[in-house]
Amino acid sequence: MTVGSQVKGCYSSIKSIEASLGILSNKTQNVESKQAFEHTEQLMKQIKNDLQKQVVMLSKQEPQYK
């Protein structure tokens, strides 16, 4: 498995986590829990954006693995 495919897999996982946190945030009634879910969702969004940049960079460096 190439580094590019590992990063793409991680990116997909982070997208899924981000979506799950959004759902949990909407479903919870507890204010503290809601804030924690929303904060973590924002962190995941930042990580997802960074990983997306890495995917683009790696696909340029490893064009044979697209």
PDB file of N, H, CA, C and O in Angstrom:
ATOM      1  N   MET A   1       0.850  -1.170   0.000  1.00  0.00           N
ATOM      2  CA  MET A   1       0.000   0.000   0.000  1.00  0.00           C
ATOM      3  C   MET A   1       0.900   1.239   0.000  1.00  0.00           C
ATOM      4  O   MET A   1       1.833   1.343   0.796  1.00  0.00           O
ATOM      5  N   THR A   2       0.605   2.173  -0.903  1.00  0.00           N
ATOM      6  H   THR A   2      -0.153   2.089  -1.550  1.00  0.00           H
ATOM      7  CA  THR A   2       1.427   3.376  -1.000  1.00  0.00           C
ATOM      8  C   THR A   2       1.033   4.390   0.069  1.00  0.00           C
ATOM      9  O   THR A   2      -0.030   4.303   0.683  1.00  0.00           O
ATOM     10  N   VAL A   3       1.915   5.340   0.264  1.00  0.00           N
ATOM     11  H   VAL A   3       2.779   5.410  -0.235  1.00  0.00           H
ATOM     12  CA  VAL A   3       1.636   6.413   1.219  1.00  0.00           C
ATOM     13  C   VAL A   3       0.391   7.168   0.763  1.00  0.00           C
ATOM     14  O   VAL A   3      -0.458   7.525   1.580  1.00  0.00           O
ATOM     15  N   GLY A   4       0.284   7.410  -0.537  1.00  0.00           N
ATOM     16  H   GLY A   4       0.974   7.120  -1.201  1.00  0.00           H
ATOM     17  CA  GLY A   4      -0.869   8.119  -1.070  1.00  0.00           C
ATOM     18  C   GLY A   4      -2.177   7.423  -0.745  1.00  0.00           C
ATOM     19  O   GLY A   4      -3.143   8.071  -0.342  1.00  0.00           O
ATOM     20  N   SER A   5      -2.217   6.115  -0.914  1.00  0.00           N
ATOM     21  H   SER A   5      -1.432   5.589  -1.241  1.00  0.00           H
ATOM     22  CA  SER A   5      -3.451   5.390  -0.628  1.00  0.00           C
ATOM     23  C   SER A   5      -3.742   5.361   0.875  1.00  0.00           C
ATOM     24  O   SER A   5      -4.904   5.357   1.281  1.00  0.00           O
ATOM     25  N   GLN A   6      -2.701   5.341   1.690  1.00  0.00           N
ATOM     26  H   GLN A   6      -1.758   5.344   1.360  1.00  0.00           H
ATOM     27  CA  GLN A   6      -2.909   5.392   3.138  1.00  0.00           C
ATOM     28  C   GLN A   6      -3.473   6.744   3.557  1.00  0.00           C
ATOM     29  O   GLN A   6      -4.361   6.813   4.408  1.00  0.00           O
ATOM     30  N   VAL A   7      -2.961   7.817   2.963  1.00  0.00           N
ATOM     31  H   VAL A   7      -2.241   7.761   2.272  1.00  0.00           H
ATOM     32  CA  VAL A   7      -3.461   9.157   3.286  1.00  0.00           C
ATOM     33  C   VAL A   7      -4.905   9.295   2.816  1.00  0.00           C
ATOM     34  O   VAL A   7      -5.733   9.875   3.518  1.00  0.00           O
ATOM     35  N   LYS A   8      -5.213   8.765   1.633  1.00  0.00           N
ATOM     36  H   LYS A   8      -4.540   8.294   1.062  1.00  0.00           H
ATOM     37  CA  LYS A   8      -6.592   8.812   1.131  1.00  0.00           C
ATOM     38  C   LYS A   8      -7.529   8.043   2.060  1.00  0.00           C
ATOM     39  O   LYS A   8      -8.648   8.490   2.315  1.00  0.00           O
ATOM     40  N   GLY A   9      -7.091   6.907   2.560  1.00  0.00           N
ATOM     41  H   GLY A   9      -6.182   6.545   2.353  1.00  0.00           H
ATOM     42  CA  GLY A   9      -7.897   6.129   3.496  1.00  0.00           C
ATOM     43  C   GLY A   9      -8.129   6.879   4.792  1.00  0.00           C
ATOM     44  O   GLY A   9      -9.230   6.860   5.342  1.00  0.00           O
ATOM     45  N   CYS A  10      -7.091   7.538   5.278  1.00  0.00           N
ATOM     46  H   CYS A  10      -6.196   7.554   4.832  1.00  0.00           H
ATOM     47  CA  CYS A  10      -7.202   8.344   6.493  1.00  0.00           C
ATOM     48  C   CYS A  10      -8.162   9.508   6.260  1.00  0.00           C
ATOM     49  O   CYS A  10      -8.971   9.832   7.129  1.00  0.00           O
ATOM     50  N   TYR A  11      -8.074  10.133   5.094  1.00  0.00           N
ATOM     51  H   TYR A  11      -7.417   9.871   4.387  1.00  0.00           H
ATOM     52  CA  TYR A  11      -8.961  11.242   4.728  1.00  0.00           C
ATOM     53  C   TYR A  11     -10.417  10.782   4.755  1.00  0.00           C
ATOM     54  O   TYR A  11     -11.280  11.483   5.283  1.00  0.00           O
ATOM     55  N   SER A  12     -10.687   9.622   4.195  1.00  0.00           N
ATOM     56  H   SER A  12      -9.985   9.053   3.766  1.00  0.00           H
ATOM     57  CA  SER A  12     -12.053   9.089   4.204  1.00  0.00           C
ATOM     58  C   SER A  12     -12.543   8.830   5.622  1.00  0.00           C
ATOM     59  O   SER A  12     -13.696   9.112   5.947  1.00  0.00           O
ATOM     60  N   SER A  13     -11.679   8.300   6.454  1.00  0.00           N
ATOM     61  H   SER A  13     -10.742   8.070   6.190  1.00  0.00           H
ATOM     62  CA  SER A  13     -12.052   8.049   7.851  1.00  0.00           C
ATOM     63  C   SER A  13     -12.369   9.345   8.582  1.00  0.00           C
ATOM     64  O   SER A  13     -13.340   9.419   9.336  1.00  0.00           O
ATOM     65  N   ILE A  14     -11.556  10.355   8.359  1.00  0.00           N
ATOM     66  H   ILE A  14     -10.768  10.295   7.747  1.00  0.00           H
ATOM     67  CA  ILE A  14     -11.768  11.649   9.011  1.00  0.00           C
ATOM     68  C   ILE A  14     -13.091  12.265   8.552  1.00  0.00           C
ATOM     69  O   ILE A  14     -13.816  12.846   9.360  1.00  0.00           O
ATOM     70  N   LYS A  15     -13.408  12.141   7.264  1.00  0.00           N
ATOM     71  H   LYS A  15     -12.819  11.669   6.608  1.00  0.00           H
ATOM     72  CA  LYS A  15     -14.691  12.652   6.765  1.00  0.00           C
ATOM     73  C   LYS A  15     -15.851  11.965   7.469  1.00  0.00           C
ATOM     74  O   LYS A  15     -16.833  12.612   7.832  1.00  0.00           O
ATOM     75  N   SER A  16     -15.742  10.673   7.660  1.00  0.00           N
ATOM     76  H   SER A  16     -14.944  10.147   7.366  1.00  0.00           H
ATOM     77  CA  SER A  16     -16.781   9.909   8.331  1.00  0.00           C
ATOM     78  C   SER A  16     -16.914  10.336   9.796  1.00  0.00           C
ATOM     79  O   SER A  16     -18.024  10.503  10.301  1.00  0.00           O
ATOM     80  N   ILE A  17     -15.790  10.509  10.466  1.00  0.00           N
ATOM     81  H   ILE A  17     -14.888  10.374  10.056  1.00  0.00           H
ATOM     82  CA  ILE A  17     -15.794  10.943  11.863  1.00  0.00           C
ATOM     83  C   ILE A  17     -16.441  12.320  11.979  1.00  0.00           C
ATOM     84  O   ILE A  17     -17.258  12.562  12.868  1.00  0.00           O
ATOM     85  N   GLU A  18     -16.066  13.218  11.069  1.00  0.00           N
ATOM     86  H   GLU A  18     -15.403  13.021  10.347  1.00  0.00           H
ATOM     87  CA  GLU A  18     -16.630  14.568  11.090  1.00  0.00           C
ATOM     88  C   GLU A  18     -18.156  14.527  10.946  1.00  0.00           C
ATOM     89  O   GLU A  18     -18.865  15.238  11.657  1.00  0.00           O
ATOM     90  N   ALA A  19     -18.652  13.706  10.040  1.00  0.00           N
ATOM     91  H   ALA A  19     -18.075  13.128   9.462  1.00  0.00           H
ATOM     92  CA  ALA A  19     -20.095  13.580   9.839  1.00  0.00           C
ATOM     93  C   ALA A  19     -20.771  12.995  11.082  1.00  0.00           C
ATOM     94  O   ALA A  19     -21.836  13.460  11.488  1.00  0.00           O
ATOM     95  N   SER A  20     -20.164  11.996  11.672  1.00  0.00           N
ATOM     96  H   SER A  20     -19.299  11.618  11.342  1.00  0.00           H
ATOM     97  CA  SER A  20     -20.732  11.387  12.884  1.00  0.00           C
ATOM     98  C   SER A  20     -20.798  12.381  14.034  1.00  0.00           C
ATOM     99  O   SER A  20     -21.778  12.408  14.777  1.00  0.00           O
ATOM    100  N   LEU A  21     -19.770  13.189  14.182  1.00  0.00           N
ATOM    101  H   LEU A  21     -18.974  13.167  13.577  1.00  0.00           H
ATOM    102  CA  LEU A  21     -19.770  14.200  15.246  1.00  0.00           C
ATOM    103  C   LEU A  21     -20.872  15.226  15.024  1.00  0.00           C
ATOM    104  O   LEU A  21     -21.494  15.689  15.981  1.00  0.00           O
ATOM    105  N   GLY A  22     -21.115  15.584  13.772  1.00  0.00           N
ATOM    106  H   GLY A  22     -20.610  15.208  12.995  1.00  0.00           H
ATOM    107  CA  GLY A  22     -22.201  16.513  13.470  1.00  0.00           C
ATOM    108  C   GLY A  22     -23.550  15.935  13.846  1.00  0.00           C
ATOM    109  O   GLY A  22     -24.401  16.633  14.397  1.00  0.00           O
ATOM    110  N   ILE A  23     -23.743  14.667  13.549  1.00  0.00           N
ATOM    111  H   ILE A  23     -23.051  14.100  13.101  1.00  0.00           H
ATOM    112  CA  ILE A  23     -24.997  13.992  13.899  1.00  0.00           C
ATOM    113  C   ILE A  23     -25.162  13.935  15.413  1.00  0.00           C
ATOM    114  O   ILE A  23     -26.233  14.236  15.940  1.00  0.00           O
ATOM    115  N   LEU A  24     -24.093  13.545  16.109  1.00  0.00           N
ATOM    116  H   LEU A  24     -23.223  13.301  15.681  1.00  0.00           H
ATOM    117  CA  LEU A  24     -24.149  13.475  17.577  1.00  0.00           C
ATOM    118  C   LEU A  24     -24.433  14.844  18.190  1.00  0.00           C
ATOM    119  O   LEU A  24     -25.189  14.958  19.155  1.00  0.00           O
ATOM    120  N   SER A  25     -23.825  15.869  17.627  1.00  0.00           N
ATOM    121  H   SER A  25     -23.211  15.777  16.843  1.00  0.00           H
ATOM    122  CA  SER A  25     -24.044  17.227  18.120  1.00  0.00           C
ATOM    123  C   SER A  25     -25.505  17.641  17.985  1.00  0.00           C
ATOM    124  O   SER A  25     -26.065  18.281  18.875  1.00  0.00           O
ATOM    125  N   ASN A  26     -26.106  17.273  16.873  1.00  0.00           N
ATOM    126  H   ASN A  26     -25.650  16.754  16.150  1.00  0.00           H
ATOM    127  CA  ASN A  26     -27.513  17.622  16.652  1.00  0.00           C
ATOM    128  C   ASN A  26     -28.467  16.822  17.532  1.00  0.00           C
ATOM    129  O   ASN A  26     -29.546  17.306  17.873  1.00  0.00           O
ATOM    130  N   LYS A  27     -28.087  15.621  17.897  1.00  0.00           N
ATOM    131  H   LYS A  27     -27.210  15.228  17.619  1.00  0.00           H
ATOM    132  CA  LYS A  27     -28.978  14.748  18.665  1.00  0.00           C
ATOM    133  C   LYS A  27     -28.919  14.959  20.175  1.00  0.00           C
ATOM    134  O   LYS A  27     -29.884  14.674  20.884  1.00  0.00           O
ATOM    135  N   THR A  28     -27.786  15.459  20.662  1.00  0.00           N
ATOM    136  H   THR A  28     -27.003  15.690  20.086  1.00  0.00           H
ATOM    137  CA  THR A  28     -27.634  15.553  22.117  1.00  0.00           C
ATOM    138  C   THR A  28     -28.424  16.726  22.693  1.00  0.00           C
ATOM    139  O   THR A  28     -28.595  17.761  22.048  1.00  0.00           O
ATOM    140  N   GLN A  29     -28.886  16.542  23.892  1.00  0.00           N
ATOM    141  H   GLN A  29     -28.746  15.702  24.416  1.00  0.00           H
ATOM    142  CA  GLN A  29     -29.610  17.592  24.607  1.00  0.00           C
ATOM    143  C   GLN A  29     -28.699  18.312  25.609  1.00  0.00           C
ATOM    144  O   GLN A  29     -28.989  19.432  26.029  1.00  0.00           O
ATOM    145  N   ASN A  30     -27.614  17.667  25.981  1.00  0.00           N
ATOM    146  H   ASN A  30     -27.377  16.757  25.640  1.00  0.00           H
ATOM    147  CA  ASN A  30     -26.682  18.208  26.962  1.00  0.00           C
ATOM    148  C   ASN A  30     -25.820  19.290  26.313  1.00  0.00           C
ATOM    149  O   ASN A  30     -25.163  19.039  25.302  1.00  0.00           O
ATOM    150  N   VAL A  31     -25.823  20.482  26.888  1.00  0.00           N
ATOM    151  H   VAL A  31     -26.357  20.685  27.709  1.00  0.00           H
ATOM    152  CA  VAL A  31     -25.105  21.621  26.315  1.00  0.00           C
ATOM    153  C   VAL A  31     -23.601  21.380  26.273  1.00  0.00           C
ATOM    154  O   VAL A  31     -22.950  21.685  25.273  1.00  0.00           O
ATOM    155  N   GLU A  32     -23.051  20.842  27.341  1.00  0.00           N
ATOM    156  H   GLU A  32     -23.579  20.595  28.153  1.00  0.00           H
ATOM    157  CA  GLU A  32     -21.605  20.580  27.376  1.00  0.00           C
ATOM    158  C   GLU A  32     -21.202  19.549  26.328  1.00  0.00           C
ATOM    159  O   GLU A  32     -20.177  19.703  25.662  1.00  0.00           O
ATOM    160  N   SER A  33     -22.000  18.509  26.183  1.00  0.00           N
ATOM    161  H   SER A  33     -22.832  18.384  26.724  1.00  0.00           H
ATOM    162  CA  SER A  33     -21.716  17.485  25.183  1.00  0.00           C
ATOM    163  C   SER A  33     -21.798  18.077  23.782  1.00  0.00           C
ATOM    164  O   SER A  33     -20.953  17.799  22.931  1.00  0.00           O
ATOM    165  N   LYS A  34     -22.817  18.891  23.550  1.00  0.00           N
ATOM    166  H   LYS A  34     -23.504  19.117  24.241  1.00  0.00           H
ATOM    167  CA  LYS A  34     -22.993  19.525  22.243  1.00  0.00           C
ATOM    168  C   LYS A  34     -21.776  20.372  21.888  1.00  0.00           C
ATOM    169  O   LYS A  34     -21.277  20.314  20.764  1.00  0.00           O
ATOM    170  N   GLN A  35     -21.301  21.160  22.851  1.00  0.00           N
ATOM    171  H   GLN A  35     -21.706  21.207  23.764  1.00  0.00           H
ATOM    172  CA  GLN A  35     -20.125  21.992  22.621  1.00  0.00           C
ATOM    173  C   GLN A  35     -18.889  21.146  22.343  1.00  0.00           C
ATOM    174  O   GLN A  35     -18.084  21.477  21.473  1.00  0.00           O
ATOM    175  N   ALA A  36     -18.744  20.064  23.079  1.00  0.00           N
ATOM    176  H   ALA A  36     -19.398  19.795  23.786  1.00  0.00           H
ATOM    177  CA  ALA A  36     -17.594  19.174  22.876  1.00  0.00           C
ATOM    178  C   ALA A  36     -17.637  18.540  21.483  1.00  0.00           C
ATOM    179  O   ALA A  36     -16.618  18.470  20.796  1.00  0.00           O
ATOM    180  N   PHE A  37     -18.820  18.079  21.073  1.00  0.00           N
ATOM    181  H   PHE A  37     -19.648  18.135  21.631  1.00  0.00           H
ATOM    182  CA  PHE A  37     -18.959  17.490  19.739  1.00  0.00           C
ATOM    183  C   PHE A  37     -18.666  18.522  18.655  1.00  0.00           C
ATOM    184  O   PHE A  37     -17.979  18.225  17.677  1.00  0.00           O
ATOM    185  N   GLU A  38     -19.190  19.738  18.832  1.00  0.00           N
ATOM    186  H   GLU A  38     -19.748  19.979  19.627  1.00  0.00           H
ATOM    187  CA  GLU A  38     -18.973  20.786  17.830  1.00  0.00           C
ATOM    188  C   GLU A  38     -17.499  21.183  17.745  1.00  0.00           C
ATOM    189  O   GLU A  38     -16.967  21.395  16.656  1.00  0.00           O
ATOM    190  N   HIS A  39     -16.847  21.279  18.906  1.00  0.00           N
ATOM    191  H   HIS A  39     -17.280  21.106  19.791  1.00  0.00           H
ATOM    192  CA  HIS A  39     -15.424  21.624  18.920  1.00  0.00           C
ATOM    193  C   HIS A  39     -14.596  20.535  18.223  1.00  0.00           C
ATOM    194  O   HIS A  39     -13.717  20.829  17.414  1.00  0.00           O
ATOM    195  N   THR A  40     -14.890  19.305  18.546  1.00  0.00           N
ATOM    196  H   THR A  40     -15.604  19.066  19.204  1.00  0.00           H
ATOM    197  CA  THR A  40     -14.159  18.192  17.937  1.00  0.00           C
ATOM    198  C   THR A  40     -14.437  18.109  16.446  1.00  0.00           C
ATOM    199  O   THR A  40     -13.547  17.780  15.662  1.00  0.00           O
ATOM    200  N   GLU A  41     -15.677  18.407  16.050  1.00  0.00           N
ATOM    201  H   GLU A  41     -16.400  18.674  16.687  1.00  0.00           H
ATOM    202  CA  GLU A  41     -16.026  18.418  14.630  1.00  0.00           C
ATOM    203  C   GLU A  41     -15.192  19.469  13.882  1.00  0.00           C
ATOM    204  O   GLU A  41     -14.735  19.219  12.767  1.00  0.00           O
ATOM    205  N   GLN A  42     -14.998  20.632  14.490  1.00  0.00           N
ATOM    206  H   GLN A  42     -15.369  20.836  15.396  1.00  0.00           H
ATOM    207  CA  GLN A  42     -14.181  21.675  13.877  1.00  0.00           C
ATOM    208  C   GLN A  42     -12.721  21.231  13.742  1.00  0.00           C
ATOM    209  O   GLN A  42     -12.074  21.502  12.730  1.00  0.00           O
ATOM    210  N   LEU A  43     -12.216  20.552  14.766  1.00  0.00           N
ATOM    211  H   LEU A  43     -12.742  20.332  15.587  1.00  0.00           H
ATOM    212  CA  LEU A  43     -10.848  20.030  14.687  1.00  0.00           C
ATOM    213  C   LEU A  43     -10.720  19.019  13.551  1.00  0.00           C
ATOM    214  O   LEU A  43      -9.735  19.025  12.812  1.00  0.00           O
ATOM    215  N   MET A  44     -11.715  18.157  13.418  1.00  0.00           N
ATOM    216  H   MET A  44     -12.515  18.151  14.018  1.00  0.00           H
ATOM    217  CA  MET A  44     -11.701  17.164  12.346  1.00  0.00           C
ATOM    218  C   MET A  44     -11.753  17.840  10.976  1.00  0.00           C
ATOM    219  O   MET A  44     -11.123  17.378  10.025  1.00  0.00           O
ATOM    220  N   LYS A  45     -12.504  18.930  10.884  1.00  0.00           N
ATOM    221  H   LYS A  45     -13.016  19.305  11.656  1.00  0.00           H
ATOM    222  CA  LYS A  45     -12.594  19.674   9.620  1.00  0.00           C
ATOM    223  C   LYS A  45     -11.222  20.228   9.240  1.00  0.00           C
ATOM    224  O   LYS A  45     -10.826  20.168   8.076  1.00  0.00           O
ATOM    225  N   GLN A  46     -10.495  20.770  10.225  1.00  0.00           N
ATOM    226  H   GLN A  46     -10.817  20.819  11.171  1.00  0.00           H
ATOM    227  CA  GLN A  46      -9.157  21.296   9.967  1.00  0.00           C
ATOM    228  C   GLN A  46      -8.206  20.182   9.528  1.00  0.00           C
ATOM    229  O   GLN A  46      -7.428  20.351   8.589  1.00  0.00           O
ATOM    230  N   ILE A  47      -8.277  19.059  10.208  1.00  0.00           N
ATOM    231  H   ILE A  47      -8.910  18.922  10.971  1.00  0.00           H
ATOM    232  CA  ILE A  47      -7.432  17.915   9.857  1.00  0.00           C
ATOM    233  C   ILE A  47      -7.787  17.421   8.452  1.00  0.00           C
ATOM    234  O   ILE A  47      -6.904  17.109   7.652  1.00  0.00           O
ATOM    235  N   LYS A  48      -9.082  17.355   8.165  1.00  0.00           N
ATOM    236  H   LYS A  48      -9.799  17.609   8.815  1.00  0.00           H
ATOM    237  CA  LYS A  48      -9.537  16.908   6.843  1.00  0.00           C
ATOM    238  C   LYS A  48      -8.987  17.831   5.753  1.00  0.00           C
ATOM    239  O   LYS A  48      -8.533  17.358   4.711  1.00  0.00           O
ATOM    240  N   ASN A  49      -9.026  19.132   5.986  1.00  0.00           N
ATOM    241  H   ASN A  49      -9.396  19.517   6.832  1.00  0.00           H
ATOM    242  CA  ASN A  49      -8.508  20.082   4.997  1.00  0.00           C
ATOM    243  C   ASN A  49      -7.007  19.906   4.792  1.00  0.00           C
ATOM    244  O   ASN A  49      -6.524  19.971   3.662  1.00  0.00           O
ATOM    245  N   ASP A  50      -6.271  19.685   5.876  1.00  0.00           N
ATOM    246  H   ASP A  50      -6.664  19.632   6.794  1.00  0.00           H
ATOM    247  CA  ASP A  50      -4.833  19.445   5.763  1.00  0.00           C
ATOM    248  C   ASP A  50      -4.548  18.154   4.991  1.00  0.00           C
ATOM    249  O   ASP A  50      -3.654  18.110   4.146  1.00  0.00           O
ATOM    250  N   LEU A  51      -5.314  17.114   5.289  1.00  0.00           N
ATOM    251  H   LEU A  51      -6.040  17.149   5.975  1.00  0.00           H
ATOM    252  CA  LEU A  51      -5.122  15.840   4.589  1.00  0.00           C
ATOM    253  C   LEU A  51      -5.465  15.968   3.109  1.00  0.00           C
ATOM    254  O   LEU A  51      -4.818  15.347   2.265  1.00  0.00           O
ATOM    255  N   GLN A  52      -6.469  16.759   2.793  1.00  0.00           N
ATOM    256  H   GLN A  52      -6.995  17.263   3.477  1.00  0.00           H
ATOM    257  CA  GLN A  52      -6.847  16.951   1.393  1.00  0.00           C
ATOM    258  C   GLN A  52      -5.683  17.583   0.624  1.00  0.00           C
ATOM    259  O   GLN A  52      -5.414  17.210  -0.518  1.00  0.00           O
ATOM    260  N   LYS A  53      -4.996  18.539   1.253  1.00  0.00           N
ATOM    261  H   LYS A  53      -5.215  18.843   2.181  1.00  0.00           H
ATOM    262  CA  LYS A  53      -3.822  19.146   0.625  1.00  0.00           C
ATOM    263  C   LYS A  53      -2.725  18.102   0.420  1.00  0.00           C
ATOM    264  O   LYS A  53      -2.041  18.107  -0.603  1.00  0.00           O
ATOM    265  N   GLN A  54      -2.561  17.212   1.394  1.00  0.00           N
ATOM    266  H   GLN A  54      -3.117  17.208   2.225  1.00  0.00           H
ATOM    267  CA  GLN A  54      -1.560  16.158   1.278  1.00  0.00           C
ATOM    268  C   GLN A  54      -1.897  15.187   0.145  1.00  0.00           C
ATOM    269  O   GLN A  54      -1.010  14.730  -0.577  1.00  0.00           O
ATOM    270  N   VAL A  55      -3.181  14.879   0.000  1.00  0.00           N
ATOM    271  H   VAL A  55      -3.901  15.249   0.587  1.00  0.00           H
ATOM    272  CA  VAL A  55      -3.614  13.981  -1.075  1.00  0.00           C
ATOM    273  C   VAL A  55      -3.246  14.586  -2.425  1.00  0.00           C
ATOM    274  O   VAL A  55      -2.742  13.885  -3.303  1.00  0.00           O
ATOM    275  N   VAL A  56      -3.494  15.881  -2.596  1.00  0.00           N
ATOM    276  H   VAL A  56      -3.904  16.451  -1.883  1.00  0.00           H
ATOM    277  CA  VAL A  56      -3.171  16.560  -3.853  1.00  0.00           C
ATOM    278  C   VAL A  56      -1.668  16.536  -4.084  1.00  0.00           C
ATOM    279  O   VAL A  56      -1.206  16.222  -5.181  1.00  0.00           O
ATOM    280  N   MET A  57      -0.906  16.870  -3.044  1.00  0.00           N
ATOM    281  H   MET A  57      -1.282  17.124  -2.153  1.00  0.00           H
ATOM    282  CA  MET A  57       0.548  16.891  -3.174  1.00  0.00           C
ATOM    283  C   MET A  57       1.090  15.501  -3.514  1.00  0.00           C
ATOM    284  O   MET A  57       1.944  15.360  -4.388  1.00  0.00           O
ATOM    285  N   LEU A  58       0.592  14.485  -2.825  1.00  0.00           N
ATOM    286  H   LEU A  58      -0.102  14.599  -2.115  1.00  0.00           H
ATOM    287  CA  LEU A  58       1.080  13.124  -3.060  1.00  0.00           C
ATOM    288  C   LEU A  58       0.679  12.613  -4.443  1.00  0.00           C
ATOM    289  O   LEU A  58       1.433  11.870  -5.070  1.00  0.00           O
ATOM    290  N   SER A  59      -0.494  13.005  -4.918  1.00  0.00           N
ATOM    291  H   SER A  59      -1.107  13.610  -4.408  1.00  0.00           H
ATOM    292  CA  SER A  59      -0.900  12.546  -6.247  1.00  0.00           C
ATOM    293  C   SER A  59      -0.022  13.168  -7.323  1.00  0.00           C
ATOM    294  O   SER A  59       0.145  12.588  -8.396  1.00  0.00           O
ATOM    295  N   LYS A  60       0.543  14.347  -7.047  1.00  0.00           N
ATOM    296  H   LYS A  60       0.407  14.817  -6.175  1.00  0.00           H
ATOM    297  CA  LYS A  60       1.490  14.958  -7.988  1.00  0.00           C
ATOM    298  C   LYS A  60       2.845  14.262  -7.923  1.00  0.00           C
ATOM    299  O   LYS A  60       3.539  14.138  -8.932  1.00  0.00           O
ATOM    300  N   GLN A  61       3.217  13.805  -6.716  1.00  0.00           N
ATOM    301  H   GLN A  61       2.654  13.906  -5.896  1.00  0.00           H
ATOM    302  CA  GLN A  61       4.495  13.138  -6.544  1.00  0.00           C
ATOM    303  C   GLN A  61       4.451  11.671  -6.957  1.00  0.00           C
ATOM    304  O   GLN A  61       5.468  11.105  -7.358  1.00  0.00           O
ATOM    305  N   GLU A  62       3.273  11.058  -6.859  1.00  0.00           N
ATOM    306  H   GLU A  62       2.447  11.518  -6.533  1.00  0.00           H
ATOM    307  CA  GLU A  62       3.107   9.643  -7.198  1.00  0.00           C
ATOM    308  C   GLU A  62       2.031   9.477  -8.265  1.00  0.00           C
ATOM    309  O   GLU A  62       1.031   8.800  -8.023  1.00  0.00           O
ATOM    310  N   PRO A  63       2.214  10.089  -9.457  1.00  0.00           N
ATOM    311  CA  PRO A  63       1.137  10.037 -10.465  1.00  0.00           C
ATOM    312  C   PRO A  63       0.803   8.618 -10.926  1.00  0.00           C
ATOM    313  O   PRO A  63      -0.309   8.370 -11.392  1.00  0.00           O
ATOM    314  N   GLN A  64       1.723   7.709 -10.805  1.00  0.00           N
ATOM    315  H   GLN A  64       2.626   7.910 -10.426  1.00  0.00           H
ATOM    316  CA  GLN A  64       1.474   6.336 -11.226  1.00  0.00           C
ATOM    317  C   GLN A  64       0.475   5.627 -10.329  1.00  0.00           C
ATOM    318  O   GLN A  64      -0.051   4.583 -10.714  1.00  0.00           O
ATOM    319  N   TYR A  65       0.194   6.164  -9.136  1.00  0.00           N
ATOM    320  H   TYR A  65       0.621   7.012  -8.823  1.00  0.00           H
ATOM    321  CA  TYR A  65      -0.703   5.523  -8.187  1.00  0.00           C
ATOM    322  C   TYR A  65      -2.083   6.156  -8.119  1.00  0.00           C
ATOM    323  O   TYR A  65      -2.852   5.858  -7.205  1.00  0.00           O
ATOM    324  N   LYS A  66      -2.411   7.022  -9.067  1.00  0.00           N
ATOM    325  H   LYS A  66      -1.787   7.265  -9.810  1.00  0.00           H
ATOM    326  CA  LYS A  66      -3.718   7.695  -9.053  1.00  0.00           C
ATOM    327  C   LYS A  66      -4.834   6.721  -9.201  1.00  0.00           C
ATOM    328  O   LYS A  66      -6.000   7.116  -9.210  1.00  0.00           O
TER     329      LYS A  66
END
